[in-house]
Amino acid sequence: MLGKEELEKIKKEIESEFPNDFALQQIHIARKIIAKEAEMKGLSYFDYIKLSIEDMKAVQ
């Protein structure tokens, strides 16, 4: 899980890239967070998403 400082850094970076589009900011912030978490676990972006989906199915 990312720390508060890392999340703020991502948020500010994305807000400067898309200053007038809140919805687009939220999408890109989420994608950056997912990419960072995947990197921390040594997985590719898509492998991390697949793993997350498998975890959700196991809970159901």
N, C-alpha and C positions, 0 to 999 in steps of 0.2 A: 504494500500500500504506500502511496506517495505521501510525503509530508506536506504540511500546510504551506511552507515556503515554496516548494516545488509546484504545488497547485496554483499558487498566486502568480508565479513566474509564467506558467503556461497560459493562465487567464489573461495576463497583461499582454503577452506576445500576440495572442489571437485577437484580442480587442484592437490592437494597433493594426493588424492585418485587415480586419473587417469592422471598421469603426461604426458603420451605420446599419449593421444587420445582426440583430441579437440572435435570431434563430440560427444563422450560419455560424456565429460565434460558438453557440452551444454544441453544435454538431462537431466542429473542429476541436473544441476543448475535450469532448468525450473521446474522440479518435486519438488525440495526443495522450490522454490518460491511459487508454487501452494499450497504445503502443509502448509507453514507458513501463507499464506493469508487465507486459509480455517480455520486454527486454530484460527486466529484473529477474524473470523466471527462466531466461535463456530460451525463450520460444519465439517463433515468428508471430506476427500479428494474427494471421489466420489460424495457426495452431492454438494460440491462446483463446481465440473466440470459440473454436471447436471444443476445446477443453471446458470452457465455461458453460457451453450448451450441454455437454455431457454431464457436468456437475448438476445443472438445473434439472435435467431429466431424472437423475438419480434421487433427487430430493422429492420429486413428485411421486 
